[in-house]
């Protein structure tokens, strides 16, 4: 598995709570769910060169 890039993320507390509950419903960590949402948006916009299937999706 390729090393992942880490960076600080500033996010509105209300939005974080929404994502946190959503992640729990999907049995993901908040971090994994944010990555899932970003990857899904990039895929839908045709910005991913190849669609990698992850085990947590």
Number of C-alpha atoms within 10 A of each C-alpha: 3 4 5 6 5 6 6 5 6 7 8 8 9 9 9 14 12 10 18 18 14 15 18 12 9 12 12 17 16 17 11 14 20 16 12 17 13 12 16 16 13 14 15 10 9 11 12 13 8 8 12 9 7 7 5 11 11
